[in-house]
Amino acid sequence: MGHDIAVFLIPWDKDGLPDKRTLFSDIFHFHPAIWKDELCRNNQESQEEPLFHIDTIHRDKSKMCLNSTFGRLYHERRPLPHDMEKEIEFCSWLQKIMVPSRRYRSGNLELNPVVHFLITALAPGWVGGAVTGETWT
């Protein structure tokens, strides 16, 4: 099931990307019950381009992919009209931007959908990305 996607831009003058505690607590002010018990779970860091798969199965669960951020699982078909070439073009462009990147998810058992952040450095002094949800139950 797809969910709304919001983009965000944050001034950031520190080295590296914000960690999960900083993102959930200091920047977005989520209640600690949502993220505190999950500081080490459901996080991925990538120094390479994240994967995307249009109509194929994502078998390597150790690698970050863009599909879950954009609410599209490999087995789902887009309703018509759908321009697969534009989707491939967009994801190919986005892959290059998202290096390095981090994915943080939190809220399992507290929220449904679970909160899902994908974040990267965008320019000197700025980080940003997308926030959405994933329905797990």
Solvent accessible surface area in square Angstrom, and as a share of the most:
residue,aa,sasa,rsa
1,M,159,0.71
2,G,52,0.50
3,H,49,0.22
4,D,135,0.70
5,I,69,0.35
6,A,53,0.41
7,V,128,0.74
8,F,26,0.11
9,L,106,0.53
10,I,20,0.10
11,P,95,0.60
12,W,32,0.11
13,D,135,0.70
14,K,128,0.54
15,D,147,0.76
16,G,58,0.55
17,L,18,0.09
18,P,1,0.01
19,D,73,0.38
20,K,7,0.03
21,R,121,0.44
22,T,30,0.17
23,L,0,0.00
24,F,0,0.00
25,S,33,0.21
26,D,92,0.48
27,I,44,0.23
28,F,72,0.30
29,H,142,0.63
30,F,52,0.22
31,H,123,0.55
32,P,63,0.39
33,A,56,0.43
34,I,27,0.14
35,W,11,0.04
36,K,122,0.52
37,D,118,0.61
38,E,4,0.02
39,L,51,0.26
40,C,127,0.76
41,R,124,0.45
42,N,42,0.22
43,N,48,0.25
44,Q,37,0.16
45,E,104,0.47
46,S,12,0.08
47,Q,125,0.55
48,E,92,0.41
49,E,77,0.35
50,P,2,0.01
51,L,59,0.29
52,F,45,0.19
53,H,19,0.09
54,I,20,0.10
55,D,54,0.28
56,T,86,0.50
57,I,84,0.43
58,H,20,0.09
59,R,189,0.69
60,D,60,0.31
61,K,155,0.66
62,S,91,0.59
63,K,84,0.36
64,M,5,0.02
65,C,11,0.07
66,L,1,0.00
67,N,10,0.05
68,S,15,0.10
69,T,0,0.00
70,F,52,0.21
71,G,19,0.19
72,R,6,0.02
73,L,80,0.40
74,Y,77,0.29
75,H,112,0.50
76,E,50,0.23
77,R,177,0.65
78,R,85,0.31
79,P,107,0.67
80,L,159,0.79
81,P,138,0.87
82,H,62,0.28
83,D,68,0.35
84,M,81,0.36
85,E,140,0.63
86,K,137,0.58
87,E,28,0.13
88,I,71,0.36
89,E,121,0.54
90,F,88,0.37
91,C,12,0.07
92,S,37,0.24
93,W,144,0.51
94,L,18,0.09
95,Q,27,0.12
96,K,136,0.57
97,I,55,0.28
98,M,7,0.03
99,V,58,0.33
100,P,49,0.31
101,S,0,0.00
102,R,49,0.18
103,R,17,0.06
104,Y,9,0.03
105,R,41,0.15
106,S,0,0.00
107,G,0,0.00
108,N,44,0.23
109,L,169,0.84
110,E,83,0.37
111,L,61,0.30
112,N,85,0.44
113,P,54,0.34
114,V,3,0.01
115,V,16,0.09
116,H,0,0.00
117,F,1,0.00
118,L,3,0.02
119,I,0,0.00
120,T,0,0.00
121,A,52,0.40
122,L,84,0.42
123,A,51,0.40
124,P,135,0.85
125,G,38,0.36
126,W,102,0.36
127,V,3,0.02
128,G,0,0.00
129,G,14,0.14
130,A,8,0.06
131,V,33,0.19
132,T,15,0.09
133,G,10,0.09
134,E,26,0.12
135,T,54,0.31
136,W,90,0.32
137,T,138,0.80
